[in-house]
Structure formats: structure tokens, C-alpha cells
Amino acid sequence: MTTKPNEEMASVHNRMPVILHQADEASWLEPSLTRGNIESLLRPYEDKGLEIFEVSNEVNFTGNNDARLIYPINP
């Protein structure tokens, strides 16, 4: 699931994954969760909460699937 980007991610992409805080996990898993309740959890992660670095363009190809894809290329 994606949401609008926070300030940090906006320079990288026009959306970002929904990232749950540990305190929200029980709410997310609640079987009686309704659409109205879930929307409050689908928010951008707070600014200054992410580590952002450039990775290889090889991540754009589904045939590539190994750990080196997440290594920074310009640390």
C-alpha cells in the first residue's frame, strides 16, 4: 500500500509505502477494522524518520533479486 510522500520522499518519488509504527500494528490486525478506521493508518511516515540513499538502477528489473540491490552506490 502506498500513500503520498513525506517531505523527504517527495524529492525521490510521488508516493511512498505505508509504514506502520509499532503502536499501530494491533489496530492494523484488528479483524473488525473498517474502511473508516484503516484510513487513519494510511499516512506518510514522519519526516526525519527515514534513511535515504541511492541504489543501483538494477532494482527496476524484476529478474534481479539479490541482496546487493539494497547496498548504497554513493555512500
PERAZI-V617152 format. One line per field, one symbol per residue. phi: phi as a letter, one per 20 degrees, with the letter a starting at -180 (. if undefined). Layout:
# PERAZI-V617152
phi->???
This chain:
# PERAZI-V617152
phi->.cbfffgffgfdbebbffdefgfeffffeffegdgfffffeecffffmddddbfcffffedffebbfffeffecf
